[in-house]
Amino acid sequence: MSYRDINFQDAKNFITLSDEIRDIINIIWKIDFNHEVDFLKIDEGDLVGDAKQARKRSIILEHQERRQPYVELLNERWQKQCRRSLAA
Protein backbone atom coordinates (compact mmCIF):
# COMPACT_ATOMS: atom_id res chain seq x y z
CA MET A 1 0.00 0.00 0.00
CA SER A 2 1.38 3.38 -0.92
CA TYR A 3 0.70 6.63 0.86
CA ARG A 4 -1.79 7.49 -1.91
CA ASP A 5 -3.91 4.48 -0.94
CA ILE A 6 -4.55 5.71 2.59
CA ASN A 7 -8.07 7.06 2.96
CA PHE A 8 -9.12 9.82 5.33
CA GLN A 9 -10.11 7.45 8.14
CA ASP A 10 -6.69 5.77 8.02
CA ALA A 11 -5.01 9.17 8.15
CA LYS A 12 -7.15 10.14 11.12
CA ASN A 13 -6.05 6.98 12.96
CA PHE A 14 -2.43 7.59 11.97
CA ILE A 15 -2.46 10.83 13.95
CA THR A 16 -3.07 8.85 17.15
CA LEU A 17 0.04 6.72 16.67
CA SER A 18 2.88 7.25 19.09
CA ASP A 19 5.92 9.13 17.87
CA GLU A 20 7.97 5.96 18.19
CA ILE A 21 5.62 4.04 15.90
CA ARG A 22 5.63 6.88 13.37
CA ASP A 23 9.44 6.86 13.42
CA ILE A 24 9.53 3.11 12.79
CA ILE A 25 7.04 3.46 9.91
CA ASN A 26 9.20 6.21 8.45
CA ILE A 27 12.31 3.99 8.62
CA ILE A 28 10.45 1.16 6.87
CA TRP A 29 9.26 3.62 4.21
CA LYS A 30 12.83 4.78 3.58
CA ILE A 31 14.07 1.19 3.29
CA ASP A 32 11.26 0.40 0.82
CA PHE A 33 11.95 3.55 -1.18
CA ASN A 34 15.67 2.75 -1.45
CA HIS A 35 14.77 -0.78 -2.51
CA GLU A 36 12.66 0.56 -5.36
CA VAL A 37 15.46 2.91 -6.42
CA ASP A 38 17.90 -0.02 -6.49
CA PHE A 39 15.46 -1.97 -8.66
CA LEU A 40 15.14 0.94 -11.09
CA LYS A 41 18.92 1.17 -11.34
CA ILE A 42 19.12 -2.50 -12.28
CA ASP A 43 16.32 -2.16 -14.85
CA GLU A 44 18.09 0.79 -16.42
CA GLY A 45 21.57 -0.71 -16.07
CA ASP A 46 23.75 -2.81 -18.36
CA LEU A 47 23.01 -6.19 -16.77
CA VAL A 48 21.06 -8.69 -18.86
CA GLY A 49 19.47 -12.09 -18.43
CA ASP A 50 20.64 -14.24 -15.56
CA ALA A 51 22.98 -11.58 -14.16
CA LYS A 52 20.09 -9.13 -13.89
CA GLN A 53 17.83 -11.71 -12.22
CA ALA A 54 20.60 -12.73 -9.80
CA ARG A 55 21.16 -9.11 -8.81
CA LYS A 56 17.43 -8.58 -8.31
CA ARG A 57 17.26 -11.65 -6.05
CA SER A 58 20.21 -10.30 -4.12
CA ILE A 59 18.49 -6.94 -3.65
CA ILE A 60 15.30 -8.65 -2.49
CA LEU A 61 17.22 -10.60 0.14
CA GLU A 62 19.08 -7.49 1.30
CA HIS A 63 15.77 -5.61 1.49
CA GLN A 64 14.16 -8.33 3.61
CA GLU A 65 17.16 -8.47 5.95
CA ARG A 66 17.16 -4.69 6.44
CA ARG A 67 13.39 -4.37 6.79
CA GLN A 68 12.42 -7.35 8.94
CA PRO A 69 13.82 -6.12 12.30
CA TYR A 70 11.82 -2.89 11.94
CA VAL A 71 8.66 -4.78 10.99
CA GLU A 72 9.04 -6.94 14.11
CA LEU A 73 9.66 -3.85 16.24
CA LEU A 74 6.64 -2.13 14.72
CA ASN A 75 4.42 -5.14 15.47
CA GLU A 76 5.69 -5.25 19.04
CA ARG A 77 5.12 -1.52 19.63
CA TRP A 78 1.73 -1.61 17.90
CA GLN A 79 0.53 -4.46 20.11
CA LYS A 80 1.79 -2.62 23.16
CA GLN A 81 -0.07 0.56 22.14
CA CYS A 82 -3.25 -1.39 21.42
CA ARG A 83 -3.13 -3.05 24.84
CA ARG A 84 -2.72 0.37 26.47
CA SER A 85 -5.65 1.73 24.46
CA LEU A 86 -7.88 -1.17 25.47
CA ALA A 87 -6.87 -0.85 29.11
CA ALA A 88 -7.77 2.84 29.17
Order of alpha helices (4+ residues) and beta strands (2+ residues): alpha-alpha-alpha
